[in-house]
Amino acid sequence: MVANVNNPSAAETIKVAVVFVQGKGEKEERTYRLDREVKPLDSLTVGWSELGGWKLKRGDKLRLRCDGYGTDLACE
């Protein structure tokens, strides 16, 4: 499984700095530094190669921290 991060903006590039992953039933998050840009109307795939070998599974929680934004984006 992989996660797709979409940038719906037609003008702004988003820089995904850090991805936090919490496995289903786990208390702690794993932290992975990405420093990848998502150009306008483009997407970024996040999978095992970006997550240091961690294979995403159904029920895992992801939190994305992007430069210039005060709040993280969380999804499951």
C-alpha positions in Angstrom: 0.0 0.0 0.0 1.1 3.6 -0.7 -0.4 6.9 0.3 -1.0 9.6 -2.4 -0.6 13.2 -1.4 -2.4 15.5 -3.8 -1.9 19.2 -4.2 -5.2 20.7 -5.5 -3.7 24.2 -5.8 -3.3 25.5 -9.3 -0.6 28.0 -8.1 1.2 26.9 -4.9 3.9 24.3 -4.5 3.7 22.4 -1.2 6.8 21.1 0.6 6.1 18.0 2.6 8.8 18.1 5.3 8.0 15.2 7.6 5.7 12.2 7.7 4.7 10.6 10.9 3.3 7.0 10.8 1.5 5.3 13.6 0.7 1.6 13.1 -2.7 0.3 14.0 -2.7 -0.5 17.8 0.6 1.2 18.4 1.1 4.1 20.8 4.3 5.6 19.3 4.7 7.3 15.9 7.6 6.7 13.5 9.1 9.9 12.0 10.4 10.1 8.5 12.0 13.2 6.9 10.9 13.7 3.3 11.7 17.3 2.2 9.8 16.7 -1.1 7.9 19.2 -3.1 4.5 18.7 -4.6 4.0 21.0 -7.6 0.6 22.5 -8.3 -2.0 20.0 -9.4 0.5 17.2 -8.9 0.8 14.3 -6.4 3.4 12.6 -4.3 3.4 8.9 -3.5 4.6 7.8 -0.1 5.4 4.1 0.4 7.9 1.8 1.8 10.9 3.4 0.1 10.1 6.8 1.6 9.3 5.3 5.0 12.6 3.4 5.6 11.1 0.0 4.7 7.9 0.5 6.7 5.0 -1.0 4.7 1.8 0.8 5.1 -1.2 -1.4 6.2 -4.9 -0.7 6.5 -5.6 1.2 9.7 -2.2 3.0 9.9 -2.4 6.7 10.7 -0.4 9.2 8.8 0.4 12.8 9.7 2.0 15.2 7.3 3.9 18.3 8.3 4.3 20.8 5.4 6.5 23.9 5.5 4.5 27.1 5.8 1.4 25.5 7.5 0.6 25.8 11.2 -1.4 22.5 11.4 -0.5 19.0 10.3 -2.7 17.0 8.0 -3.8 13.7 9.5 -5.4 10.7 7.8 -5.9 7.0 8.2 
